């Protein structure tokens, strides 16, 4: 996967890319010839954070807190 940071692009180009919505199509041209055609998809939903801490996390946090208390 190639990532493109909009902050690295000229403002007009970044604004045009941000304005695209799901289902829009973007054509990349060079000398009037289509070199690529991209379709904007739905953004992937980020997975919900786990509400239950992983096994052993409680013991790790207790150990960490004890170390901090020992220092101060």
N, CA, C and O atoms as a GROMACS GRO file, in nm:
protein
  288
    1UNK      N    1   0.085  -0.117   0.000
    1UNK     CA    2   0.000   0.000   0.000
    1UNK      C    3   0.090   0.124   0.000
    1UNK      O    4   0.189   0.130   0.073
    2UNK      N    5   0.054   0.219  -0.080
    2UNK     CA    6   0.126   0.346  -0.086
    2UNK      C    7   0.046   0.447  -0.006
    2UNK      O    8  -0.074   0.462  -0.024
    3UNK      N    9   0.116   0.518   0.083
    3UNK     CA   10   0.050   0.623   0.162
    3UNK      C   11   0.096   0.758   0.110
    3UNK      O   12   0.214   0.776   0.077
    4UNK      N   13   0.004   0.852   0.103
    4UNK     CA   14   0.031   0.985   0.053
    4UNK      C   15  -0.017   1.084   0.157
    4UNK      O   16  -0.137   1.092   0.184
    5UNK      N   17   0.075   1.160   0.215
    5UNK     CA   18   0.040   1.258   0.317
    5UNK      C   19  -0.006   1.386   0.249
    5UNK      O   20   0.071   1.447   0.174
    6UNK      N   21  -0.129   1.428   0.274
    6UNK     CA   22  -0.182   1.548   0.211
    6UNK      C   23  -0.104   1.673   0.249
    6UNK      O   24  -0.105   1.771   0.174
    7UNK      N   25  -0.037   1.671   0.364
    7UNK     CA   26   0.042   1.787   0.405
    7UNK      C   27   0.164   1.808   0.315
    7UNK      O   28   0.219   1.918   0.311
    8UNK      N   29   0.205   1.705   0.243
    8UNK     CA   30   0.320   1.715   0.154
    8UNK      C   31   0.283   1.765   0.014
    8UNK      O   32   0.371   1.789  -0.069
    9UNK      N   33   0.154   1.781  -0.011
    9UNK     CA   34   0.106   1.821  -0.144
    9UNK      C   35   0.075   1.970  -0.147
    9UNK      O   36   0.052   2.032  -0.043
   10UNK      N   37   0.074   2.029  -0.268
   10UNK     CA   38   0.028   2.168  -0.280
   10UNK      C   39  -0.115   2.180  -0.229
   10UNK      O   40  -0.194   2.087  -0.243
   11UNK      N   41  -0.149   2.293  -0.169
   11UNK     CA   42  -0.281   2.310  -0.108
   11UNK      C   43  -0.399   2.282  -0.201
   11UNK      O   44  -0.497   2.220  -0.158
   12UNK      N   45  -0.393   2.325  -0.326
   12UNK     CA   46  -0.505   2.301  -0.420
   12UNK      C   47  -0.525   2.153  -0.445
   12UNK      O   48  -0.639   2.105  -0.449
   13UNK      N   49  -0.417   2.080  -0.460
   13UNK     CA   50  -0.426   1.936  -0.485
   13UNK      C   51  -0.479   1.864  -0.361
   13UNK      O   52  -0.564   1.775  -0.371
   14UNK      N   53  -0.428   1.902  -0.244
   14UNK     CA   54  -0.474   1.841  -0.119
   14UNK      C   55  -0.624   1.865  -0.100
   14UNK      O   56  -0.696   1.775  -0.059
   15UNK      N   57  -0.670   1.987  -0.129
   15UNK     CA   58  -0.812   2.019  -0.113
   15UNK      C   59  -0.897   1.938  -0.210
   15UNK      O   60  -1.005   1.891  -0.174
   16UNK      N   61  -0.849   1.920  -0.334
   16UNK     CA   62  -0.924   1.843  -0.432
   16UNK      C   63  -0.935   1.698  -0.389
   16UNK      O   64  -1.041   1.636  -0.405
   17UNK      N   65  -0.829   1.642  -0.334
   17UNK     CA   66  -0.832   1.503  -0.288
   17UNK      C   67  -0.923   1.486  -0.167
   17UNK      O   68  -0.995   1.387  -0.156
   18UNK      N   69  -0.920   1.583  -0.077
   18UNK     CA   70  -1.006   1.577   0.042
   18UNK      C   71  -1.153   1.588   0.006
   18UNK      O   72  -1.239   1.535   0.078
   19UNK      N   73  -1.184   1.654  -0.104
   19UNK     CA   74  -1.322   1.675  -0.144
   19UNK      C   75  -1.385   1.549  -0.205
   19UNK      O   76  -1.507   1.542  -0.220
   20UNK      N   77  -1.303   1.450  -0.240
   20UNK     CA   78  -1.356   1.327  -0.299
   20UNK      C   79  -1.436   1.250  -0.195
   20UNK      O   80  -1.399   1.244  -0.078
   21UNK      N   81  -1.546   1.190  -0.241
   21UNK     CA   82  -1.625   1.109  -0.150
   21UNK      C   83  -1.636   0.967  -0.206
   21UNK      O   84  -1.596   0.941  -0.319
   22UNK      N   85  -1.690   0.878  -0.127
   22UNK     CA   86  -1.701   0.738  -0.166
   22UNK      C   87  -1.773   0.725  -0.300
   22UNK      O   88  -1.879   0.784  -0.322
   23UNK      N   89  -1.714   0.647  -0.388
   23UNK     CA   90  -1.771   0.625  -0.519
   23UNK      C   91  -1.717   0.718  -0.627
   23UNK      O   92  -1.732   0.689  -0.746
   24UNK      N   93  -1.654   0.829  -0.587
   24UNK     CA   94  -1.594   0.919  -0.686
   24UNK      C   95  -1.476   0.849  -0.752
   24UNK      O   96  -1.415   0.758  -0.696
   25UNK      N   97  -1.445   0.894  -0.873
   25UNK     CA   98  -1.334   0.836  -0.948
   25UNK      C   99  -1.231   0.944  -0.974
   25UNK      O  100  -1.266   1.059  -1.003
   26UNK      N  101  -1.104   0.908  -0.963
   26UNK     CA  102  -0.993   1.000  -0.985
   26UNK      C  103  -0.909   0.944  -1.099
   26UNK      O  104  -0.864   0.829  -1.094
   27UNK      N  105  -0.888   1.026  -1.202
   27UNK     CA  106  -0.803   0.983  -1.313
   27UNK      C  107  -0.672   1.059  -1.306
   27UNK      O  108  -0.670   1.181  -1.291
   28UNK      N  109  -0.562   0.986  -1.317
   28UNK     CA  110  -0.430   1.047  -1.322
   28UNK      C  111  -0.385   1.049  -1.467
   28UNK      O  112  -0.384   0.946  -1.534
   29UNK      N  113  -0.347   1.166  -1.514
   29UNK     CA  114  -0.309   1.183  -1.654
   29UNK      C  115  -0.164   1.228  -1.664
   29UNK      O  116  -0.112   1.297  -1.576
   30UNK      N  117  -0.101   1.188  -1.774
   30UNK     CA  118   0.033   1.238  -1.807
   30UNK      C  119   0.031   1.265  -1.957
   30UNK      O  120   0.010   1.175  -2.038
   31UNK      N  121   0.054   1.391  -1.991
   31UNK     CA  122   0.050   1.435  -2.131
   31UNK      C  123  -0.084   1.398  -2.196
   31UNK      O  124  -0.088   1.362  -2.314
   32UNK      N  125  -0.192   1.408  -2.121
   32UNK     CA  126  -0.324   1.381  -2.173
   32UNK      C  127  -0.363   1.235  -2.181
   32UNK      O  128  -0.472   1.202  -2.226
   33UNK      N  129  -0.274   1.146  -2.138
   33UNK     CA  130  -0.301   1.003  -2.142
   33UNK      C  131  -0.330   0.953  -2.001
   33UNK      O  132  -0.257   0.985  -1.907
   34UNK      N  133  -0.436   0.875  -1.987
   34UNK     CA  134  -0.473   0.820  -1.857
   34UNK      C  135  -0.368   0.716  -1.817
   34UNK      O  136  -0.347   0.618  -1.888
   35UNK      N  137  -0.304   0.740  -1.703
   35UNK     CA  138  -0.205   0.644  -1.652
   35UNK      C  139  -0.260   0.562  -1.536
   35UNK      O  140  -0.209   0.455  -1.506
   36UNK      N  141  -0.366   0.613  -1.471
   36UNK     CA  142  -0.428   0.539  -1.362
   36UNK      C  143  -0.569   0.592  -1.340
   36UNK      O  144  -0.598   0.709  -1.364
   37UNK      N  145  -0.653   0.503  -1.294
   37UNK     CA  146  -0.790   0.540  -1.260
   37UNK      C  147  -0.817   0.480  -1.123
   37UNK      O  148  -0.807   0.358  -1.105
   38UNK      N  149  -0.851   0.565  -1.028
   38UNK     CA  150  -0.872   0.521  -0.890
   38UNK      C  151  -1.015   0.552  -0.847
   38UNK      O  152  -1.068   0.658  -0.878
   39UNK      N  153  -1.074   0.458  -0.778
   39UNK     CA  154  -1.210   0.480  -0.726
   39UNK      C  155  -1.201   0.493  -0.574
   39UNK      O  156  -1.136   0.412  -0.507
   40UNK      N  157  -1.266   0.595  -0.520
   40UNK     CA  158  -1.265   0.620  -0.377
   40UNK      C  159  -1.362   0.523  -0.310
   40UNK      O  160  -1.478   0.514  -0.350
   41UNK      N  161  -1.315   0.451  -0.211
   41UNK     CA  162  -1.399   0.357  -0.138
   41UNK      C  163  -1.442   0.414  -0.005
   41UNK      O  164  -1.402   0.524   0.034
   42UNK      N  165  -1.524   0.339   0.063
   42UNK     CA  166  -1.566   0.376   0.198
   42UNK      C  167  -1.445   0.366   0.290
   42UNK      O  168  -1.361   0.277   0.275
   43UNK      N  169  -1.437   0.456   0.384
   43UNK     CA  170  -1.327   0.448   0.480
   43UNK      C  171  -1.351   0.331   0.574
   43UNK      O  172  -1.464   0.306   0.618
   44UNK      N  173  -1.246   0.261   0.604
   44UNK     CA  174  -1.256   0.145   0.693
   44UNK      C  175  -1.275   0.194   0.835
   44UNK      O  176  -1.203   0.283   0.881
   45UNK      N  177  -1.370   0.136   0.903
   45UNK     CA  178  -1.393   0.172   1.043
   45UNK      C  179  -1.282   0.112   1.127
   45UNK      O  180  -1.244  -0.004   1.110
   46UNK      N  181  -1.230   0.193   1.218
   46UNK     CA  182  -1.126   0.141   1.305
   46UNK      C  183  -1.190   0.045   1.406
   46UNK      O  184  -1.302   0.067   1.451
   47UNK      N  185  -1.118  -0.060   1.440
   47UNK     CA  186  -1.176  -0.156   1.534
   47UNK      C  187  -1.201  -0.092   1.670
   47UNK      O  188  -1.124  -0.007   1.716
   48UNK      N  189  -1.308  -0.133   1.732
   48UNK     CA  190  -1.342  -0.080   1.864
   48UNK      C  191  -1.237  -0.125   1.966
   48UNK      O  192  -1.193  -0.240   1.964
   49UNK      N  193  -1.197  -0.034   2.054
   49UNK     CA  194  -1.098  -0.074   2.154
   49UNK      C  195  -1.156  -0.181   2.247
   49UNK      O  196  -1.276  -0.183   2.275
   50UNK      N  197  -1.070  -0.266   2.291
   50UNK     CA  198  -1.115  -0.373   2.381
   50UNK      C  199  -1.154  -0.313   2.515
   50UNK      O  200  -1.078  -0.236   2.574
   51UNK      N  201  -1.272  -0.349   2.563
   51UNK     CA  202  -1.315  -0.296   2.692
   51UNK      C  203  -1.256  -0.378   2.806
   51UNK      O  204  -1.244  -0.330   2.919
   52UNK      N  205  -1.219  -0.501   2.776
   52UNK     CA  206  -1.159  -0.587   2.877
   52UNK      C  207  -1.008  -0.588   2.855
   52UNK      O  208  -0.962  -0.622   2.746
   53UNK      N  209  -0.930  -0.552   2.956
   53UNK     CA  210  -0.785  -0.552   2.937
   53UNK      C  211  -0.733  -0.694   2.911
   53UNK      O  212  -0.791  -0.791   2.960
   54UNK      N  213  -0.627  -0.705   2.834
   54UNK     CA  214  -0.571  -0.837   2.807
   54UNK      C  215  -0.529  -0.907   2.936
   54UNK      O  216  -0.505  -0.844   3.039
   55UNK      N  217  -0.521  -1.038   2.926
   55UNK     CA  218  -0.481  -1.117   3.042
   55UNK      C  219  -0.345  -1.070   3.092
   55UNK      O  220  -0.254  -1.046   3.013
   56UNK      N  221  -0.332  -1.056   3.221
   56UNK     CA  222  -0.205  -1.017   3.280
   56UNK      C  223  -0.185  -0.867   3.289
   56UNK      O  224  -0.091  -0.822   3.355
   57UNK      N  225  -0.271  -0.787   3.226
   57UNK     CA  226  -0.254  -0.643   3.228
   57UNK      C  227  -0.270  -0.588   3.370
   57UNK      O  228  -0.199  -0.494   3.407
   58UNK      N  229  -0.360  -0.644   3.447
   58UNK     CA  230  -0.381  -0.596   3.584
   58UNK      C  231  -0.253  -0.613   3.665
   58UNK      O  232  -0.213  -0.523   3.738
   59UNK      N  233  -0.189  -0.730   3.653
   59UNK     CA  234  -0.066  -0.756   3.727
   59UNK      C  235   0.046  -0.662   3.682
   59UNK      O  236   0.125  -0.614   3.763
   60UNK      N  237   0.053  -0.638   3.552
   60UNK     CA  238   0.156  -0.548   3.499
   60UNK      C  239   0.136  -0.407   3.555
   60UNK      O  240   0.232  -0.343   3.598
   61UNK      N  241   0.012  -0.359   3.554
   61UNK     CA  242  -0.016  -0.224   3.605
   61UNK      C  243   0.013  -0.214   3.755
   61UNK      O  244   0.065  -0.113   3.802
   62UNK      N  245  -0.022  -0.318   3.830
   62UNK     CA  246   0.007  -0.317   3.974
   62UNK      C  247   0.158  -0.312   3.997
   62UNK      O  248   0.205  -0.240   4.085
   63UNK      N  249   0.233  -0.388   3.920
   63UNK     CA  250   0.380  -0.388   3.932
   63UNK      C  251   0.435  -0.250   3.896
   63UNK      O  252   0.525  -0.200   3.963
   64UNK      N  253   0.383  -0.191   3.791
   64UNK     CA  254   0.427  -0.058   3.748
   64UNK      C  255   0.399   0.046   3.856
   64UNK      O  256   0.485   0.128   3.888
   65UNK      N  257   0.278   0.042   3.912
   65UNK     CA  258   0.243   0.138   4.018
   65UNK      C  259   0.332   0.119   4.140
   65UNK      O  260   0.372   0.217   4.203
   66UNK      N  261   0.364  -0.006   4.176
   66UNK     CA  262   0.452  -0.031   4.289
   66UNK      C  263   0.591   0.025   4.263
   66UNK      O  264   0.653   0.080   4.354
   67UNK      N  265   0.640   0.011   4.140
   67UNK     CA  266   0.773   0.065   4.105
   67UNK      C  267   0.773   0.216   4.117
   67UNK      O  268   0.870   0.274   4.167
   68UNK      N  269   0.666   0.281   4.072
   68UNK     CA  270   0.656   0.427   4.079
   68UNK      C  271   0.654   0.471   4.224
   68UNK      O  272   0.723   0.566   4.261
   69UNK      N  273   0.576   0.402   4.308
   69UNK     CA  274   0.568   0.438   4.450
   69UNK      C  275   0.703   0.420   4.518
   69UNK      O  276   0.738   0.499   4.606
   70UNK      N  277   0.778   0.318   4.478
   70UNK     CA  278   0.911   0.296   4.536
   70UNK      C  279   1.005   0.409   4.501
   70UNK      O  280   1.091   0.444   4.582
   71UNK      N  281   0.992   0.467   4.384
   71UNK     CA  282   1.079   0.576   4.338
   71UNK      C  283   1.048   0.706   4.412
   71UNK      O  284   1.138   0.787   4.435
   72UNK      N  285   0.923   0.726   4.449
   72UNK     CA  286   0.884   0.852   4.512
   72UNK      C  287   0.840   0.822   4.649
   72UNK      O  288   0.802   0.913   4.723
   0.00000   0.00000   0.00000
